[in-house]
C-alpha cells in the first residue's frame, strides 16, 4: 500500500503478509526494493510507516532498513476488536543507505 504526496515528496507505506509467509524475509526484501524504487524514481525526501505496537516483527523489519521510530499514536485503531496504539516510523532520504544487494526495480517498459 502506498500513500504518495508529490507536493511534500513523501510516501506512506504499508504491507501485510499471511501467517505462512512470516519470518522468511519477504517483508524486508519487498520494502528494500520499494525504498530503492521510491527514492530513485519518485525523488522522495521521506518515507513513513505506521504499525501496531504489538507487531514487533514489523518494527524489526523497518529498523533493519534504517527507519527510526518517531512517535506513537495512542489508541488510534482497533485490531481484532481490541483498541491499540500505533508506532510511526520514518526514513529520510539523507539517512537512506542504498543497499548493493537490493533488488532494483526498473521503471522502463
N, C-alpha and C positions, 0 to 999 in steps of 0.2 A: 504494500500500500504506500502511496506517495501523496503528500500534500505539498505542492510546489508553489512558491510565491516568487515569481520572477522579479518583482519590484524590489523585494528585500534580499534577493539572491539566496533564498533559504529553502530547505526541503524538510518536511516531516516524514519519517519512515515508520513502517510497522510491518510485522511479519508474524505468522502463526504456522506452526508445524504440527501435524498429527503425532500423537504419542510414539508410534513406532519409529519415527524419524529423530526423536530426541537423542542427544548425546553422540551424534555421529558427525558433527562438524558442518552440517548443511547450512545452518543459520550463519555461522561465521563465514563460510565460503560465499554465500549469497550476499551478505551485507558487504563483504570486502569487494566483491565485483561491482556492487551498486555504488559504493563510495568512489571507486575509480571512475566509473561511467559518469556519475553525477558531478564530481568535481571537474573532470576533464571536458565533458560535453556541455553541461549546463553552466559552467563557470560560477559555481556557487561559492558563497562565503561561509555558510553554516548548514549543518545537517543536525536534526534533533530527533529524538525518540522518546516515547513515554511508555512506561511499563508498570505493571502491578508490582508493588514492593515485595510480594511473596515469590516473585519469579526470579530467583537467584541465578538460574542458568542463563537467562536472557541478559541479566546485568553483567555476568562474566563475559558473554559474547561482546557486548558493547565496550566494556573496559579493555578487553584484549585488543580491540581495534582502535583504541585511543580516545574513545568518548569519555567525557567527565560527567559525573553526577553533579547537576547544578541546583537541584531543588526537589521539592516534594509538593504534590497537590493532595491535600488531606481530604479523605472520604469523597473522592471525585467520581468513583464508578462503583458499579455493583457487579461482582463476578460470582457466578453460581449462587445467586441470592444473598451474597454477603457483601456489605459495604467495605470498600478497600481504598487504600491510598495508592498514588502513582508516583514513581520517580521520573524526573525529567533529566535526560542526558543530552549533551551537546558536543559536537565536534566542529571546530573552526578550521577553515582552510589552512591557516598558518600552523596549526597543530597536527594536521594530517600528514602521515608519513606514507608515501607511496610504497607499496609492497611489491618487490620484483617477482614474487611468486603469485601475485594476484591474477585472476582471470581477467583478461582485457576484453571488454565488450565493444565491438566496433559499431559506430552509428552509420557506417557506409553500407549501402544496399548491394 
